Each structure stands twice: as structure tokens, then as C-alpha cells.
Amino acid sequence: MKFLTTQKAGDQENYLELLKMAGSLSNLFADSKIPYLNYRVAENIFCRAFSADNLSRSDCSADARKENTGIGLKQNQALKEKYEKFLNE
């Protein structure tokens, strides 16, 4: 999380807008209120928004690299399940 807060405000806004756009497309393919975002799409958006190197297809634990920092991106399944439960109540 520290990485995100150290980035330029414009890059952060761009990142969020790109995520929103990609998430809104999932409504075309599913009836769920929860947007689906493929992990590769999320990785590519991250790298584009922050001008990071995309390592997701490399044989290493980091998904992206910016300068000398390796960054691992993951979707939080527990958070998604809590959100789904909240929507169904």
C-alpha cells in the first residue's frame, strides 16, 4: 500500500479510472453487482498507470517493478466474499 500513496496524484487517479472502466465492462458478461476484473487486466492497468515494468509473465514472485521496487498484486478473495455477503443481506 505504501507504493500507491507515494505515486503522483494524477497517476493514482488514472489508475482508479482505468480500474473502474475495466470493471464496468464486466456488466456486459455477468449479472453480478460485483465487477469482475481478471488478474492480468489488473496487472496491465497497474503497469500502464504507474509506468512500471510488467513482470507477471516472468518466473519471479513480483508482478511489476518500478525502479528498484518489486510489487506483487493480488485480488483479496476474503474482501470480495464480505462484499458479496453484504449485497445479499
PyMOL Python script that loads the backbone (N, CA, C, O; Angstrom):
from pymol import cmd

cmd.read_pdbstr("""\
ATOM      1  N   MET A   1       0.812  -1.188   0.000  1.00  0.00           N
ATOM      2  CA  MET A   1       0.000   0.000   0.000  1.00  0.00           C
ATOM      3  C   MET A   1       0.860   1.258   0.000  1.00  0.00           C
ATOM      4  O   MET A   1       0.446   2.292  -0.525  1.00  0.00           O
ATOM      5  N   LYS A   2       2.035   1.181   0.575  1.00  0.00           N
ATOM      6  CA  LYS A   2       2.883   2.359   0.635  1.00  0.00           C
ATOM      7  C   LYS A   2       3.252   2.837  -0.766  1.00  0.00           C
ATOM      8  O   LYS A   2       3.349   4.040  -1.005  1.00  0.00           O
ATOM      9  N   PHE A   3       3.453   1.920  -1.675  1.00  0.00           N
ATOM     10  CA  PHE A   3       3.805   2.306  -3.039  1.00  0.00           C
ATOM     11  C   PHE A   3       2.755   3.252  -3.613  1.00  0.00           C
ATOM     12  O   PHE A   3       3.090   4.305  -4.155  1.00  0.00           O
ATOM     13  N   LEU A   4       1.506   2.880  -3.493  1.00  0.00           N
ATOM     14  CA  LEU A   4       0.419   3.666  -4.077  1.00  0.00           C
ATOM     15  C   LEU A   4       0.398   5.093  -3.541  1.00  0.00           C
ATOM     16  O   LEU A   4       0.221   6.043  -4.304  1.00  0.00           O
ATOM     17  N   THR A   5       0.573   5.242  -2.256  1.00  0.00           N
ATOM     18  CA  THR A   5       0.493   6.571  -1.647  1.00  0.00           C
ATOM     19  C   THR A   5       1.684   7.464  -1.995  1.00  0.00           C
ATOM     20  O   THR A   5       1.625   8.676  -1.786  1.00  0.00           O
ATOM     21  N   THR A   6       2.754   6.887  -2.518  1.00  0.00           N
ATOM     22  CA  THR A   6       3.920   7.680  -2.894  1.00  0.00           C
ATOM     23  C   THR A   6       3.909   8.092  -4.364  1.00  0.00           C
ATOM     24  O   THR A   6       4.816   8.785  -4.824  1.00  0.00           O
ATOM     25  N   GLN A   7       2.889   7.666  -5.093  1.00  0.00           N
ATOM     26  CA  GLN A   7       2.810   7.995  -6.509  1.00  0.00           C
ATOM     27  C   GLN A   7       2.095   9.325  -6.742  1.00  0.00           C
ATOM     28  O   GLN A   7       1.346   9.795  -5.886  1.00  0.00           O
ATOM     29  N   LYS A   8       2.330   9.915  -7.889  1.00  0.00           N
ATOM     30  CA  LYS A   8       1.708  11.196  -8.241  1.00  0.00           C
ATOM     31  C   LYS A   8       0.190  11.071  -8.203  1.00  0.00           C
ATOM     32  O   LYS A   8      -0.368  10.035  -8.564  1.00  0.00           O
ATOM     33  N   ALA A   9      -0.470  12.136  -7.763  1.00  0.00           N
ATOM     34  CA  ALA A   9      -1.932  12.132  -7.661  1.00  0.00           C
ATOM     35  C   ALA A   9      -2.573  11.832  -9.019  1.00  0.00           C
ATOM     36  O   ALA A   9      -3.560  11.099  -9.084  1.00  0.00           O
ATOM     37  N   GLY A  10      -2.034  12.382 -10.085  1.00  0.00           N
ATOM     38  CA  GLY A  10      -2.580  12.132 -11.422  1.00  0.00           C
ATOM     39  C   GLY A  10      -2.487  10.670 -11.824  1.00  0.00           C
ATOM     40  O   GLY A  10      -3.400  10.133 -12.452  1.00  0.00           O
ATOM     41  N   ASP A  11      -1.375  10.022 -11.458  1.00  0.00           N
ATOM     42  CA  ASP A  11      -1.214   8.593 -11.754  1.00  0.00           C
ATOM     43  C   ASP A  11      -2.198   7.759 -10.937  1.00  0.00           C
ATOM     44  O   ASP A  11      -2.761   6.786 -11.438  1.00  0.00           O
ATOM     45  N   GLN A  12      -2.400   8.143  -9.676  1.00  0.00           N
ATOM     46  CA  GLN A  12      -3.360   7.427  -8.832  1.00  0.00           C
ATOM     47  C   GLN A  12      -4.775   7.549  -9.399  1.00  0.00           C
ATOM     48  O   GLN A  12      -5.515   6.566  -9.450  1.00  0.00           O
ATOM     49  N   GLU A  13      -5.147   8.758  -9.824  1.00  0.00           N
ATOM     50  CA  GLU A  13      -6.478   8.972 -10.400  1.00  0.00           C
ATOM     51  C   GLU A  13      -6.639   8.178 -11.695  1.00  0.00           C
ATOM     52  O   GLU A  13      -7.686   7.577 -11.934  1.00  0.00           O
ATOM     53  N   ASN A  14      -5.609   8.176 -12.520  1.00  0.00           N
ATOM     54  CA  ASN A  14      -5.636   7.409 -13.762  1.00  0.00           C
ATOM     55  C   ASN A  14      -5.823   5.924 -13.475  1.00  0.00           C
ATOM     56  O   ASN A  14      -6.598   5.252 -14.156  1.00  0.00           O
ATOM     57  N   TYR A  15      -5.119   5.414 -12.476  1.00  0.00           N
ATOM     58  CA  TYR A  15      -5.226   4.010 -12.080  1.00  0.00           C
ATOM     59  C   TYR A  15      -6.661   3.664 -11.685  1.00  0.00           C
ATOM     60  O   TYR A  15      -7.215   2.664 -12.141  1.00  0.00           O
ATOM     61  N   LEU A  16      -7.253   4.493 -10.841  1.00  0.00           N
ATOM     62  CA  LEU A  16      -8.621   4.236 -10.401  1.00  0.00           C
ATOM     63  C   LEU A  16      -9.610   4.314 -11.559  1.00  0.00           C
ATOM     64  O   LEU A  16     -10.531   3.500 -11.636  1.00  0.00           O
ATOM     65  N   GLU A  17      -9.438   5.266 -12.448  1.00  0.00           N
ATOM     66  CA  GLU A  17     -10.336   5.399 -13.601  1.00  0.00           C
ATOM     67  C   GLU A  17     -10.234   4.193 -14.527  1.00  0.00           C
ATOM     68  O   GLU A  17     -11.248   3.693 -15.014  1.00  0.00           O
ATOM     69  N   LEU A  18      -9.009   3.725 -14.771  1.00  0.00           N
ATOM     70  CA  LEU A  18      -8.824   2.549 -15.606  1.00  0.00           C
ATOM     71  C   LEU A  18      -9.453   1.312 -14.968  1.00  0.00           C
ATOM     72  O   LEU A  18     -10.064   0.500 -15.662  1.00  0.00           O
ATOM     73  N   LEU A  19      -9.305   1.166 -13.649  1.00  0.00           N
ATOM     74  CA  LEU A  19      -9.935   0.041 -12.955  1.00  0.00           C
ATOM     75  C   LEU A  19     -11.457   0.112 -13.057  1.00  0.00           C
ATOM     76  O   LEU A  19     -12.120  -0.899 -13.287  1.00  0.00           O
ATOM     77  N   LYS A  20     -12.004   1.319 -12.885  1.00  0.00           N
ATOM     78  CA  LYS A  20     -13.458   1.496 -12.987  1.00  0.00           C
ATOM     79  C   LYS A  20     -13.963   1.136 -14.382  1.00  0.00           C
ATOM     80  O   LYS A  20     -14.984   0.464 -14.529  1.00  0.00           O
ATOM     81  N   MET A  21     -13.241   1.588 -15.396  1.00  0.00           N
ATOM     82  CA  MET A  21     -13.656   1.291 -16.771  1.00  0.00           C
ATOM     83  C   MET A  21     -13.636  -0.213 -17.045  1.00  0.00           C
ATOM     84  O   MET A  21     -14.584  -0.767 -17.601  1.00  0.00           O
ATOM     85  N   ALA A  22     -12.556  -0.856 -16.651  1.00  0.00           N
ATOM     86  CA  ALA A  22     -12.451  -2.301 -16.881  1.00  0.00           C
ATOM     87  C   ALA A  22     -13.517  -3.048 -16.091  1.00  0.00           C
ATOM     88  O   ALA A  22     -14.116  -3.993 -16.604  1.00  0.00           O
ATOM     89  N   GLY A  23     -13.764  -2.636 -14.848  1.00  0.00           N
ATOM     90  CA  GLY A  23     -14.790  -3.277 -14.030  1.00  0.00           C
ATOM     91  C   GLY A  23     -16.181  -3.083 -14.588  1.00  0.00           C
ATOM     92  O   GLY A  23     -17.019  -3.979 -14.488  1.00  0.00           O
ATOM     93  N   SER A  24     -16.442  -1.927 -15.176  1.00  0.00           N
ATOM     94  CA  SER A  24     -17.776  -1.669 -15.723  1.00  0.00           C
ATOM     95  C   SER A  24     -18.067  -2.542 -16.937  1.00  0.00           C
ATOM     96  O   SER A  24     -19.228  -2.826 -17.230  1.00  0.00           O
ATOM     97  N   LEU A  25     -17.034  -2.965 -17.640  1.00  0.00           N
ATOM     98  CA  LEU A  25     -17.239  -3.851 -18.786  1.00  0.00           C
ATOM     99  C   LEU A  25     -17.742  -5.226 -18.367  1.00  0.00           C
ATOM    100  O   LEU A  25     -18.383  -5.920 -19.157  1.00  0.00           O
ATOM    101  N   SER A  26     -17.459  -5.622 -17.137  1.00  0.00           N
ATOM    102  CA  SER A  26     -17.892  -6.953 -16.690  1.00  0.00           C
ATOM    103  C   SER A  26     -19.411  -7.065 -16.643  1.00  0.00           C
ATOM    104  O   SER A  26     -19.947  -8.173 -16.676  1.00  0.00           O
ATOM    105  N   ASN A  27     -20.114  -5.937 -16.566  1.00  0.00           N
ATOM    106  CA  ASN A  27     -21.578  -5.969 -16.594  1.00  0.00           C
ATOM    107  C   ASN A  27     -22.110  -6.496 -17.924  1.00  0.00           C
ATOM    108  O   ASN A  27     -23.260  -6.929 -18.003  1.00  0.00           O
ATOM    109  N   LEU A  28     -21.298  -6.462 -18.952  1.00  0.00           N
ATOM    110  CA  LEU A  28     -21.712  -6.988 -20.253  1.00  0.00           C
ATOM    111  C   LEU A  28     -21.741  -8.505 -20.267  1.00  0.00           C
ATOM    112  O   LEU A  28     -22.421  -9.105 -21.100  1.00  0.00           O
ATOM    113  N   PHE A  29     -21.005  -9.139 -19.346  1.00  0.00           N
ATOM    114  CA  PHE A  29     -20.832 -10.580 -19.376  1.00  0.00           C
ATOM    115  C   PHE A  29     -21.451 -11.310 -18.195  1.00  0.00           C
ATOM    116  O   PHE A  29     -21.517 -12.539 -18.197  1.00  0.00           O
ATOM    117  N   ALA A  30     -21.904 -10.578 -17.190  1.00  0.00           N
ATOM    118  CA  ALA A  30     -22.442 -11.225 -15.985  1.00  0.00           C
ATOM    119  C   ALA A  30     -23.529 -10.354 -15.368  1.00  0.00           C
ATOM    120  O   ALA A  30     -23.589  -9.146 -15.600  1.00  0.00           O
ATOM    121  N   ASP A  31     -24.385 -10.993 -14.579  1.00  0.00           N
ATOM    122  CA  ASP A  31     -25.459 -10.269 -13.909  1.00  0.00           C
ATOM    123  C   ASP A  31     -25.091  -9.823 -12.501  1.00  0.00           C
ATOM    124  O   ASP A  31     -25.884  -9.159 -11.833  1.00  0.00           O
ATOM    125  N   SER A  32     -23.922 -10.176 -12.055  1.00  0.00           N
ATOM    126  CA  SER A  32     -23.497  -9.852 -10.702  1.00  0.00           C
ATOM    127  C   SER A  32     -23.332  -8.347 -10.522  1.00  0.00           C
ATOM    128  O   SER A  32     -22.925  -7.641 -11.445  1.00  0.00           O
ATOM    129  N   LYS A  33     -23.652  -7.866  -9.322  1.00  0.00           N
ATOM    130  CA  LYS A  33     -23.433  -6.456  -8.994  1.00  0.00           C
ATOM    131  C   LYS A  33     -21.963  -6.180  -8.704  1.00  0.00           C
ATOM    132  O   LYS A  33     -21.524  -5.030  -8.697  1.00  0.00           O
ATOM    133  N   ILE A  34     -21.216  -7.240  -8.466  1.00  0.00           N
ATOM    134  CA  ILE A  34     -19.791  -7.113  -8.149  1.00  0.00           C
ATOM    135  C   ILE A  34     -18.999  -7.197  -9.445  1.00  0.00           C
ATOM    136  O   ILE A  34     -19.079  -8.203 -10.150  1.00  0.00           O
ATOM    137  N   PRO A  35     -18.240  -6.166  -9.771  1.00  0.00           N
ATOM    138  CA  PRO A  35     -17.462  -6.203 -11.009  1.00  0.00           C
ATOM    139  C   PRO A  35     -16.409  -7.294 -10.972  1.00  0.00           C
ATOM    140  O   PRO A  35     -15.781  -7.534  -9.941  1.00  0.00           O
ATOM    141  N   TYR A  36     -16.221  -7.951 -12.106  1.00  0.00           N
ATOM    142  CA  TYR A  36     -15.173  -8.953 -12.239  1.00  0.00           C
ATOM    143  C   TYR A  36     -13.992  -8.308 -12.943  1.00  0.00           C
ATOM    144  O   TYR A  36     -14.160  -7.655 -13.973  1.00  0.00           O
ATOM    145  N   LEU A  37     -12.817  -8.485 -12.400  1.00  0.00           N
ATOM    146  CA  LEU A  37     -11.616  -7.943 -13.014  1.00  0.00           C
ATOM    147  C   LEU A  37     -10.572  -9.050 -13.087  1.00  0.00           C
ATOM    148  O   LEU A  37     -10.043  -9.486 -12.064  1.00  0.00           O
ATOM    149  N   ASN A  38     -10.285  -9.493 -14.286  1.00  0.00           N
ATOM    150  CA  ASN A  38      -9.286 -10.526 -14.499  1.00  0.00           C
ATOM    151  C   ASN A  38      -7.938 -10.042 -13.965  1.00  0.00           C
ATOM    152  O   ASN A  38      -7.583  -8.872 -14.110  1.00  0.00           O
ATOM    153  N   TYR A  39      -7.207 -10.945 -13.355  1.00  0.00           N
ATOM    154  CA  TYR A  39      -5.942 -10.541 -12.721  1.00  0.00           C
ATOM    155  C   TYR A  39      -4.940  -9.995 -13.727  1.00  0.00           C
ATOM    156  O   TYR A  39      -4.170  -9.096 -13.387  1.00  0.00           O
ATOM    157  N   ARG A  40      -4.924 -10.503 -14.941  1.00  0.00           N
ATOM    158  CA  ARG A  40      -3.984  -9.986 -15.933  1.00  0.00           C
ATOM    159  C   ARG A  40      -4.359  -8.569 -16.358  1.00  0.00           C
ATOM    160  O   ARG A  40      -3.488  -7.741 -16.625  1.00  0.00           O
ATOM    161  N   VAL A  41      -5.644  -8.302 -16.416  1.00  0.00           N
ATOM    162  CA  VAL A  41      -6.096  -6.947 -16.732  1.00  0.00           C
ATOM    163  C   VAL A  41      -5.650  -5.993 -15.620  1.00  0.00           C
ATOM    164  O   VAL A  41      -5.151  -4.901 -15.893  1.00  0.00           O
ATOM    165  N   ALA A  42      -5.835  -6.412 -14.370  1.00  0.00           N
ATOM    166  CA  ALA A  42      -5.427  -5.584 -13.230  1.00  0.00           C
ATOM    167  C   ALA A  42      -3.925  -5.314 -13.257  1.00  0.00           C
ATOM    168  O   ALA A  42      -3.489  -4.196 -12.982  1.00  0.00           O
ATOM    169  N   GLU A  43      -3.139  -6.328 -13.586  1.00  0.00           N
ATOM    170  CA  GLU A  43      -1.684  -6.146 -13.652  1.00  0.00           C
ATOM    171  C   GLU A  43      -1.296  -5.173 -14.767  1.00  0.00           C
ATOM    172  O   GLU A  43      -0.439  -4.309 -14.581  1.00  0.00           O
ATOM    173  N   ASN A  44      -1.933  -5.326 -15.917  1.00  0.00           N
ATOM    174  CA  ASN A  44      -1.622  -4.438 -17.040  1.00  0.00           C
ATOM    175  C   ASN A  44      -2.037  -2.994 -16.752  1.00  0.00           C
ATOM    176  O   ASN A  44      -1.318  -2.059 -17.105  1.00  0.00           O
ATOM    177  N   ILE A  45      -3.174  -2.815 -16.122  1.00  0.00           N
ATOM    178  CA  ILE A  45      -3.627  -1.468 -15.746  1.00  0.00           C
ATOM    179  C   ILE A  45      -2.633  -0.833 -14.780  1.00  0.00           C
ATOM    180  O   ILE A  45      -2.256   0.327 -14.945  1.00  0.00           O
ATOM    181  N   PHE A  46      -2.211  -1.590 -13.779  1.00  0.00           N
ATOM    182  CA  PHE A  46      -1.247  -1.086 -12.799  1.00  0.00           C
ATOM    183  C   PHE A  46       0.022  -0.612 -13.495  1.00  0.00           C
ATOM    184  O   PHE A  46       0.501   0.496 -13.253  1.00  0.00           O
ATOM    185  N   CYS A  47       0.554  -1.457 -14.355  1.00  0.00           N
ATOM    186  CA  CYS A  47       1.814  -1.127 -15.028  1.00  0.00           C
ATOM    187  C   CYS A  47       1.654   0.082 -15.945  1.00  0.00           C
ATOM    188  O   CYS A  47       2.553   0.918 -16.033  1.00  0.00           O
ATOM    189  N   ARG A  48       0.525   0.177 -16.621  1.00  0.00           N
ATOM    190  CA  ARG A  48       0.298   1.321 -17.504  1.00  0.00           C
ATOM    191  C   ARG A  48       0.163   2.615 -16.697  1.00  0.00           C
ATOM    192  O   ARG A  48       0.772   3.629 -17.038  1.00  0.00           O
ATOM    193  N   ALA A  49      -0.628   2.577 -15.643  1.00  0.00           N
ATOM    194  CA  ALA A  49      -0.892   3.790 -14.858  1.00  0.00           C
ATOM    195  C   ALA A  49       0.359   4.320 -14.172  1.00  0.00           C
ATOM    196  O   ALA A  49       0.534   5.532 -14.050  1.00  0.00           O
ATOM    197  N   PHE A  50       1.226   3.422 -13.724  1.00  0.00           N
ATOM    198  CA  PHE A  50       2.395   3.845 -12.953  1.00  0.00           C
ATOM    199  C   PHE A  50       3.716   3.690 -13.702  1.00  0.00           C
ATOM    200  O   PHE A  50       4.787   3.788 -13.103  1.00  0.00           O
ATOM    201  N   SER A  51       3.640   3.449 -15.005  1.00  0.00           N
ATOM    202  CA  SER A  51       4.847   3.281 -15.829  1.00  0.00           C
ATOM    203  C   SER A  51       5.800   2.264 -15.210  1.00  0.00           C
ATOM    204  O   SER A  51       7.006   2.493 -15.118  1.00  0.00           O
ATOM    205  N   ALA A  52       5.237   1.151 -14.794  1.00  0.00           N
ATOM    206  CA  ALA A  52       6.026   0.084 -14.179  1.00  0.00           C
ATOM    207  C   ALA A  52       6.293  -1.014 -15.208  1.00  0.00           C
ATOM    208  O   ALA A  52       5.555  -1.160 -16.182  1.00  0.00           O
ATOM    209  N   ASP A  53       7.349  -1.773 -14.980  1.00  0.00           N
ATOM    210  CA  ASP A  53       7.653  -2.923 -15.830  1.00  0.00           C
ATOM    211  C   ASP A  53       6.733  -4.069 -15.447  1.00  0.00           C
ATOM    212  O   ASP A  53       6.581  -4.379 -14.265  1.00  0.00           O
ATOM    213  N   ASN A  54       6.125  -4.695 -16.432  1.00  0.00           N
ATOM    214  CA  ASN A  54       5.219  -5.815 -16.179  1.00  0.00           C
ATOM    215  C   ASN A  54       6.028  -7.102 -16.117  1.00  0.00           C
ATOM    216  O   ASN A  54       6.599  -7.531 -17.119  1.00  0.00           O
ATOM    217  N   LEU A  55       6.076  -7.713 -14.942  1.00  0.00           N
ATOM    218  CA  LEU A  55       6.825  -8.954 -14.734  1.00  0.00           C
ATOM    219  C   LEU A  55       5.898 -10.157 -14.580  1.00  0.00           C
ATOM    220  O   LEU A  55       6.355 -11.252 -14.251  1.00  0.00           O
ATOM    221  N   SER A  56       4.620  -9.967 -14.811  1.00  0.00           N
ATOM    222  CA  SER A  56       3.638 -11.015 -14.495  1.00  0.00           C
ATOM    223  C   SER A  56       3.878 -12.314 -15.250  1.00  0.00           C
ATOM    224  O   SER A  56       3.489 -13.382 -14.778  1.00  0.00           O
ATOM    225  N   ARG A  57       4.499 -12.240 -16.388  1.00  0.00           N
ATOM    226  CA  ARG A  57       4.781 -13.464 -17.156  1.00  0.00           C
ATOM    227  C   ARG A  57       6.192 -13.992 -16.897  1.00  0.00           C
ATOM    228  O   ARG A  57       6.613 -14.976 -17.503  1.00  0.00           O
ATOM    229  N   SER A  58       6.910 -13.337 -16.001  1.00  0.00           N
ATOM    230  CA  SER A  58       8.270 -13.754 -15.656  1.00  0.00           C
ATOM    231  C   SER A  58       8.224 -14.827 -14.584  1.00  0.00           C
ATOM    232  O   SER A  58       7.205 -15.039 -13.927  1.00  0.00           O
ATOM    233  N   ASP A  59       9.336 -15.486 -14.428  1.00  0.00           N
ATOM    234  CA  ASP A  59       9.441 -16.510 -13.389  1.00  0.00           C
ATOM    235  C   ASP A  59       9.981 -15.875 -12.111  1.00  0.00           C
ATOM    236  O   ASP A  59      11.095 -16.167 -11.678  1.00  0.00           O
ATOM    237  N   CYS A  60       9.160 -14.990 -11.509  1.00  0.00           N
ATOM    238  CA  CYS A  60       9.541 -14.359 -10.252  1.00  0.00           C
ATOM    239  C   CYS A  60       8.278 -14.045  -9.457  1.00  0.00           C
ATOM    240  O   CYS A  60       7.173 -14.112  -9.997  1.00  0.00           O
ATOM    241  N   SER A  61       8.427 -13.710  -8.209  1.00  0.00           N
ATOM    242  CA  SER A  61       7.264 -13.502  -7.349  1.00  0.00           C
ATOM    243  C   SER A  61       6.622 -12.129  -7.523  1.00  0.00           C
ATOM    244  O   SER A  61       5.485 -11.926  -7.097  1.00  0.00           O
ATOM    245  N   ALA A  62       7.317 -11.197  -8.131  1.00  0.00           N
ATOM    246  CA  ALA A  62       6.761  -9.853  -8.331  1.00  0.00           C
ATOM    247  C   ALA A  62       5.964  -9.809  -9.632  1.00  0.00           C
ATOM    248  O   ALA A  62       6.323 -10.457 -10.614  1.00  0.00           O
ATOM    249  N   ASP A  63       4.890  -9.045  -9.626  1.00  0.00           N
ATOM    250  CA  ASP A  63       4.083  -8.856 -10.832  1.00  0.00           C
ATOM    251  C   ASP A  63       4.522  -7.620 -11.612  1.00  0.00           C
ATOM    252  O   ASP A  63       4.325  -7.533 -12.824  1.00  0.00           O
ATOM    253  N   ALA A  64       5.117  -6.670 -10.902  1.00  0.00           N
ATOM    254  CA  ALA A  64       5.546  -5.420 -11.525  1.00  0.00           C
ATOM    255  C   ALA A  64       6.809  -4.923 -10.836  1.00  0.00           C
ATOM    256  O   ALA A  64       7.128  -5.309  -9.711  1.00  0.00           O
ATOM    257  N   ARG A  65       7.518  -4.049 -11.556  1.00  0.00           N
ATOM    258  CA  ARG A  65       8.719  -3.430 -10.978  1.00  0.00           C
ATOM    259  C   ARG A  65       8.735  -1.965 -11.382  1.00  0.00           C
ATOM    260  O   ARG A  65       8.552  -1.615 -12.548  1.00  0.00           O
ATOM    261  N   LYS A  66       8.957  -1.133 -10.401  1.00  0.00           N
ATOM    262  CA  LYS A  66       9.140   0.302 -10.657  1.00  0.00           C
ATOM    263  C   LYS A  66      10.431   0.692  -9.979  1.00  0.00           C
ATOM    264  O   LYS A  66      10.571   0.586  -8.761  1.00  0.00           O
ATOM    265  N   GLU A  67      11.372   1.145 -10.787  1.00  0.00           N
ATOM    266  CA  GLU A  67      12.716   1.436 -10.310  1.00  0.00           C
ATOM    267  C   GLU A  67      13.283   0.180  -9.662  1.00  0.00           C
ATOM    268  O   GLU A  67      13.413  -0.836 -10.344  1.00  0.00           O
ATOM    269  N   ASN A  68      13.623   0.202  -8.391  1.00  0.00           N
ATOM    270  CA  ASN A  68      14.194  -0.981  -7.731  1.00  0.00           C
ATOM    271  C   ASN A  68      13.209  -1.669  -6.806  1.00  0.00           C
ATOM    272  O   ASN A  68      13.612  -2.422  -5.920  1.00  0.00           O
ATOM    273  N   THR A  69      11.910  -1.418  -7.001  1.00  0.00           N
ATOM    274  CA  THR A  69      10.896  -1.992  -6.123  1.00  0.00           C
ATOM    275  C   THR A  69      10.081  -3.038  -6.862  1.00  0.00           C
ATOM    276  O   THR A  69       9.500  -2.757  -7.910  1.00  0.00           O
ATOM    277  N   GLY A  70      10.039  -4.245  -6.315  1.00  0.00           N
ATOM    278  CA  GLY A  70       9.180  -5.297  -6.850  1.00  0.00           C
ATOM    279  C   GLY A  70       7.820  -5.216  -6.168  1.00  0.00           C
ATOM    280  O   GLY A  70       7.732  -5.013  -4.957  1.00  0.00           O
ATOM    281  N   ILE A  71       6.756  -5.377  -6.961  1.00  0.00           N
ATOM    282  CA  ILE A  71       5.401  -5.215  -6.445  1.00  0.00           C
ATOM    283  C   ILE A  71       4.583  -6.445  -6.795  1.00  0.00           C
ATOM    284  O   ILE A  71       4.539  -6.870  -7.949  1.00  0.00           O
ATOM    285  N   GLY A  72       3.940  -7.007  -5.792  1.00  0.00           N
ATOM    286  CA  GLY A  72       3.040  -8.133  -6.008  1.00  0.00           C
ATOM    287  C   GLY A  72       1.602  -7.656  -5.917  1.00  0.00           C
ATOM    288  O   GLY A  72       1.217  -7.009  -4.943  1.00  0.00           O
ATOM    289  N   LEU A  73       0.812  -7.973  -6.925  1.00  0.00           N
ATOM    290  CA  LEU A  73      -0.595  -7.584  -6.943  1.00  0.00           C
ATOM    291  C   LEU A  73      -1.437  -8.832  -6.747  1.00  0.00           C
ATOM    292  O   LEU A  73      -1.128  -9.890  -7.295  1.00  0.00           O
ATOM    293  N   LYS A  74      -2.491  -8.706  -5.971  1.00  0.00           N
ATOM    294  CA  LYS A  74      -3.393  -9.837  -5.811  1.00  0.00           C
ATOM    295  C   LYS A  74      -4.781  -9.327  -5.505  1.00  0.00           C
ATOM    296  O   LYS A  74      -4.965  -8.224  -4.989  1.00  0.00           O
ATOM    297  N   GLN A  75      -5.747 -10.150  -5.834  1.00  0.00           N
ATOM    298  CA  GLN A  75      -7.116  -9.809  -5.503  1.00  0.00           C
ATOM    299  C   GLN A  75      -7.408 -10.389  -4.129  1.00  0.00           C
ATOM    300  O   GLN A  75      -6.986 -11.501  -3.810  1.00  0.00           O
ATOM    301  N   ASN A  76      -8.117  -9.642  -3.336  1.00  0.00           N
ATOM    302  CA  ASN A  76      -8.418 -10.064  -1.978  1.00  0.00           C
ATOM    303  C   ASN A  76      -9.738 -10.832  -1.974  1.00  0.00           C
ATOM    304  O   ASN A  76     -10.811 -10.228  -1.965  1.00  0.00           O
ATOM    305  N   GLN A  77      -9.661 -12.156  -1.981  1.00  0.00           N
ATOM    306  CA  GLN A  77     -10.852 -13.000  -2.032  1.00  0.00           C
ATOM    307  C   GLN A  77     -11.717 -12.822  -0.791  1.00  0.00           C
ATOM    308  O   GLN A  77     -12.944 -12.820  -0.894  1.00  0.00           O
ATOM    309  N   ALA A  78     -11.110 -12.672   0.368  1.00  0.00           N
ATOM    310  CA  ALA A  78     -11.885 -12.503   1.604  1.00  0.00           C
ATOM    311  C   ALA A  78     -12.722 -11.223   1.548  1.00  0.00           C
ATOM    312  O   ALA A  78     -13.881 -11.218   1.961  1.00  0.00           O
ATOM    313  N   LEU A  79     -12.138 -10.152   1.043  1.00  0.00           N
ATOM    314  CA  LEU A  79     -12.862  -8.894   0.921  1.00  0.00           C
ATOM    315  C   LEU A  79     -14.012  -9.026  -0.079  1.00  0.00           C
ATOM    316  O   LEU A  79     -15.102  -8.499   0.148  1.00  0.00           O
ATOM    317  N   LYS A  80     -13.767  -9.720  -1.167  1.00  0.00           N
ATOM    318  CA  LYS A  80     -14.812  -9.941  -2.167  1.00  0.00           C
ATOM    319  C   LYS A  80     -15.978 -10.718  -1.559  1.00  0.00           C
ATOM    320  O   LYS A  80     -17.138 -10.389  -1.808  1.00  0.00           O
ATOM    321  N   GLU A  81     -15.679 -11.745  -0.764  1.00  0.00           N
ATOM    322  CA  GLU A  81     -16.730 -12.544  -0.133  1.00  0.00           C
ATOM    323  C   GLU A  81     -17.538 -11.719   0.861  1.00  0.00           C
ATOM    324  O   GLU A  81     -18.757 -11.871   0.940  1.00  0.00           O
ATOM    325  N   LYS A  82     -16.880 -10.849   1.617  1.00  0.00           N
ATOM    326  CA  LYS A  82     -17.601  -9.978   2.552  1.00  0.00           C
ATOM    327  C   LYS A  82     -18.528  -9.036   1.799  1.00  0.00           C
ATOM    328  O   LYS A  82     -19.652  -8.787   2.236  1.00  0.00           O
ATOM    329  N   TYR A  83     -18.066  -8.513   0.678  1.00  0.00           N
ATOM    330  CA  TYR A  83     -18.878  -7.604  -0.127  1.00  0.00           C
ATOM    331  C   TYR A  83     -20.095  -8.323  -0.695  1.00  0.00           C
ATOM    332  O   TYR A  83     -21.203  -7.786  -0.687  1.00  0.00           O
ATOM    333  N   GLU A  84     -19.883  -9.541  -1.189  1.00  0.00           N
ATOM    334  CA  GLU A  84     -20.996 -10.328  -1.727  1.00  0.00           C
ATOM    335  C   GLU A  84     -22.030 -10.622  -0.634  1.00  0.00           C
ATOM    336  O   GLU A  84     -23.235 -10.543  -0.875  1.00  0.00           O
ATOM    337  N   LYS A  85     -21.553 -10.960   0.557  1.00  0.00           N
ATOM    338  CA  LYS A  85     -22.450 -11.235   1.672  1.00  0.00           C
ATOM    339  C   LYS A  85     -23.265  -9.979   2.028  1.00  0.00           C
ATOM    340  O   LYS A  85     -24.465 -10.063   2.288  1.00  0.00           O
ATOM    341  N   PHE A  86     -22.606  -8.832   2.036  1.00  0.00           N
ATOM    342  CA  PHE A  86     -23.272  -7.569   2.339  1.00  0.00           C
ATOM    343  C   PHE A  86     -24.380  -7.297   1.311  1.00  0.00           C
ATOM    344  O   PHE A  86     -25.475  -6.871   1.679  1.00  0.00           O
ATOM    345  N   LEU A  87     -24.099  -7.541   0.037  1.00  0.00           N
ATOM    346  CA  LEU A  87     -25.089  -7.305  -1.008  1.00  0.00           C
ATOM    347  C   LEU A  87     -26.300  -8.229  -0.893  1.00  0.00           C
ATOM    348  O   LEU A  87     -27.411  -7.854  -1.268  1.00  0.00           O
ATOM    349  N   ASN A  88     -26.084  -9.412  -0.383  1.00  0.00           N
ATOM    350  CA  ASN A  88     -27.161 -10.389  -0.284  1.00  0.00           C
ATOM    351  C   ASN A  88     -27.998 -10.281   0.981  1.00  0.00           C
ATOM    352  O   ASN A  88     -29.000 -10.984   1.111  1.00  0.00           O
ATOM    353  N   GLU A  89     -27.616  -9.427   1.905  1.00  0.00           N
ATOM    354  CA  GLU A  89     -28.366  -9.283   3.145  1.00  0.00           C
ATOM    355  C   GLU A  89     -29.592  -8.433   2.954  1.00  0.00           C
ATOM    356  O   GLU A  89     -30.342  -8.208   3.904  1.00  0.00           O
TER     357      GLU A  89
END
""", "prot")
cmd.dss("prot")
cmd.show_as("cartoon", "prot")
cmd.util.cbc("prot")
cmd.orient("prot")
